[in-house]
Amino acid sequence: MADESRSTRAESGRRRAGGKRGRRRKPPERKKGWRIAGWSAVAVLLVGGSGLGFAYFKLNGNINGVDINAALGKNRPANIDNGSQDILVLGSDSRAGANSEYGRDEGTARSDTAMIVHIYAGHKQASVVSIPRDLMVPRPACKAPSGKTVPATRRAQFNEAYTVGGAPCAVATVEAMTNIRMDHYMEVDFAGFQKLIDQLGGVEVTTTKAIHDKYSHLDLDAGTHKLNGEQSLGLVRTRHGVGDGSDLGRIKVQQAFVKALIKQVKSIGLFTSPTKLYGIADTATKALTTDSELASVDKLLGFAEGLKGIGADDMHMVTLPVGTDPLDSNRVAPIKAASQEVWDALRQDKEIPESALKDGAGTKTEADNAVK
């Protein structure tokens, strides 16, 4: 009977919330510590451990959930039960209104920032792979919001997947490109991101050179700055003010900002002011869309608690190795062998080898150290 009991407990520990087998381990009991990878997942941090029982239902109502599993069905990469997790994190301009003031793309809404966050088994380290929005990739058939099916195509700009089919199509495109199943999906609206930074009291960054970008409303001299929400949004969206003006330069700045933001959240002592904490949690959850498995305060809390051992210094942030697209000099394409090394490493829960990053986006540029 003892052996049977141990077997039952082991099997239970290998199952996802809801009884499905997967990578996620059973969340620990509530504590007041948390950390998470990715600026667009900061909302999870702020809800985790808050003790806001009186506001539970309001905060739950703020969170938008998307049933990725139902939308994509069974035609997906297999779950690998090795204790790791993979999360697709998007920053989007999908909600109408204030987003348009900060360089919104022409036409319909698109994902403006994309990161695959790989949490290694043991939940002590993470790798974050940024995907350029103008990357040319095959896109699978996707269902549009109207219900019509958008045919698959061999060449599409990466961020157009979100445009034609929302979160499910973005996830399907990433899974087709990587052959890695995404355990979770998180999306933060940029206008909500701006309000969240203001609620936090700003984020401190150091610019090694002046950044002036009229398109993202950013005007910073070299030096240390406490950025408010508008300035932070301008920074993560700037592409004309750093490097060669490409999306790759902007990605380098975003990665530096992620680490600065995580350090800021750790340092501000939210628990000293319940009123301030509630305001931050309310703002954060309004800005957040997740897959349906995380679309509640309880589920976000359990997820965040499982990542509390990961800090900014435990994150390896890279950009997918890319080169100029052979058919369009204004777009980029994956460097096949190097990109495959990246995806193989994540699939096997190994560190991304430096050999994969020596070419393309892995090469050092003047944008690498523009922001600290």
Number of C-alpha atoms within 10 A of each C-alpha: 6 7 8 9 10 11 12 11 11 11 11 16 17 19 17 16 18 7 9 11 17 20 20 22 24 15 17 11 9 15 14 11 16 23 24 26 30 27 21 25 26 24 26 26 26 25 25 26 18 19 16 16 10 9 12 14 12 13 21 16 14 20 20 19 17 19 16 21 15 10 14 15 8 9 7 16 14 12 14 16 15 17 16 22 26 23 21 25 26 27 22 23 25 22 14 10 9 13 20 16 12 20 15 20 13 8 7 12 21 23 25 23 25 23 26 21 25 26 24 20 18 13 17 15 20 28 23 23 23 23 23 28 20 20 22 23 21 17 24 21 17 24 18 17 11 8 9 10 13 15 10 12 11 9 11 16 17 23 26 21 27 24 19 21 22 21 25 23 25 26 25 26 22 24 17 17 17 18 17 19 21 23 20 19 26 25 23 27 23 28 23 21 26 22 19 25 23 18 18 20 15 22 21 17 20 20 17 15 16 14 19 17 18 14 16 22 18 19 14 19 13 13 13 14 15 13 20 20 23 19 22 24 23 23 26 22 26 28 22 18 25 26 19 14 13 17 23 27 22 24 27 26 24 22 24 20 23 20 21 19 22 22 17 17 20 14 9 11 10 17 14 9 9 13 10 14 21 21 13 22 25 22 23 29 27 21 24 25 23 24 19 18 19 24 22 20 23 15 17 20 24 22 22 27 24 23 22 19 16 18 19 20 11 14 20 17 21 20 22 27 28 24 17 16 16 10 10 10 10 11 19 24 22 22 18 11 10 22 20 18 18 24 19 17 15 24 19 12 20 15 15 19 12 12 11 20 21 13 15 21 23 17 11 13 14 11 21 19 17 21 23 17
